[in-house]
């Protein structure tokens, strides 16, 4: 008699994610926003995140914060604002899984912050770190940004759906790689499938 031993195969289902830039997507970009009094949420951001949560997306905010490296504000200031921002999302029944930030800049930073970093967009480090830590399927994930560096980070990480919110600084009327161009945050809602 022959016996076969089968061990159960555990297949972990990878999660899909929505990656959001902060300044220009989550909030209006007033240059180096680091105080609660200066933080104004973008119209539609809470509704977008509610919809993403309903559709099963984990939501991550990925943000370059060179203002820390430049000495305009401290990591403590950034974390204080981030805690408040996350509490506002919770009040609006939206859950943000994690915020990743990069305080580095290769030229315009001071001390330990003045360096190249895989975590500074357009490099994909923040996205790849989230993907590893949270078992994400980047091919089914979405990135929304308002800068070419955001889109490049998404493409460099392997995200298939990268959405660029166009503005006077980034709209040259031409396509940018394989990104989807929209004029407002609300136009991104239809891409959450």
N, C-alpha and C positions, 0 to 999 in steps of 0.2 A: 504494500500500500504506500502510496506517495502522498505526503502532506505538503501543502503549500502554505507558507505563512505570508499573510498580507498585512502590511502595516498601513494604516489609513493615511492617505495622502491629504495633506492639509494645503488647500489652495487659498492663499490670502487674496481677497479681492482688493485690487489697488483702488484708491480713492481718486476722484477727480478734484481739481482745485481751481479756484479763481484767485489769481494774483493781481493785486491792485498797487499801483504806485500811490504814494501819499499826496504830496503837493501837486495840485493840478488835476487829481482824480478824486481822492477822498475829500480834500479841502481846496479852497481857492488858494492859488499860489501867490502869496504876497512877498516872496523872497525870504527864505530863512525863518519861516514861522516857527516860533518856539514858546510862545505864551498863549495861554488859554484865551485871553482877551482878543487875540489876533486870529484865532482859529475859526474859520467859517466853513461849515460843511457844504459840499457841492449839492446842488439841487438834484435829487434822485438817488443819492448814495445809499440812504437807508432802505429804500424800496428795492434797489438792485441787490443789496446784501440779503434782504429778506427772501427775495426770489431765489437767489443762489443757495441759501440755506434750505429752502423748500425742495430744490432740485437736487440736493445731496452733495453740493460742493463744499469743500473745506475752503475757508477764505483766509488768505495771507496778504498782509501789507508788506511790500518790499520797498525800502526807501533809502536813497543816498542821503546822508546827512552830513555833508562836508562843512556845514556851519559849526559842527562840533570841532572838527579838525582845524578850522580857521580861528577858533576861539571866540566865536560870536555868542555861543551858549555852551553849557556843559552837558555831559551825558545825563546828569541828574535832572537838568531842565527838560531834556528830551523825554526821559522816562516819566517824569511827572505829567507832562502833556499827554503822553501815550496812555497812561493809566486813565486819565480823564476821558480821552477820546474813546477808549474801549468801553468805559462805563456808559457813555452816550450811545454807543451802538447797542449795548445790552438794553438800555431804556427803550430803544426803538425796535426791540425784538429781533436784533441781528447779532449773530455771533461771529467774531473774528477769532480764528484759531490761534494765530501768532503774528507778531510783528517782527520782521527782520530789518536791521538797519546797518548801514556802512558809514562810519564817520571818517573814512580815509579819502585822501586826495593826493595824487602823485606830485603835484606842484604847489598847490595853494593851501597847504596845511602846515601845522606846526608839530614838532616833536614826534612822538610815536605815531601820529596820524598821517605823517607825510611819507606815503609809500604807495606803491602799486598794490592792489588787493583784488583777489578773485571775487570778492564780495561786492565790489563797487561796479554798478551797472555802467557800461554794457556787458560786463562779465557776468556769467550766470551763477556765481557762487551762492547767493541767497536762495535762489530757486532750487538749485541742486541740494542744498542743505535741507530745505523743507521737504523735498521729494524723498530724500533718504530717511529723514526722521519720521515722516508721516506716511510712508509707503504710497506715494502718489504716482498716478499714471499721467505723465506730462503730455502724452499724445492726446489725451481727452480733457486736458486742462485749458484754461483761458487766461490770457494776460491782458490787462487794460492799462495803458499808459498814455502820457501826453508828450513824451519826448522820444526821439529816435533811439536814445540809449535804452529806454524801457523795452522797445520792440526788439532791439538787438539782443538784449539779455534773454528775452523769451525765445527768440530764434536760436540763440547759442545754447540754450538749455534743452531744446527739443520740443517746445510748446508749439502746437500746430495752429492754434487760433490766437493771433495777436492783434489787438484792437488799438488803433491810434486815435485819440481824441484830437482832432485838428484845431489849431488856433492860428493866430496871425504869425507866429514864429515858426511853425512847422509845416504850414500848408503851402507847398509850392505847386499844387495842382497835379503832381505826378504821383504814381503809386510808390509806396515805400516797401520794398521786398514783397512779401506775401501778406502784408498786414491789411486789415480791414479799416478803412477810414470812416469815422463818424464825426458829427458836429457837436453832439451832446451826449452826456452820460446815458440819458434815457434811450438813445438809439441802440445801446449795447444790450438791452433786455432781451431782444429777440435771439441773441446768440447763445443764451443759456439753455441748452437742450438736455 
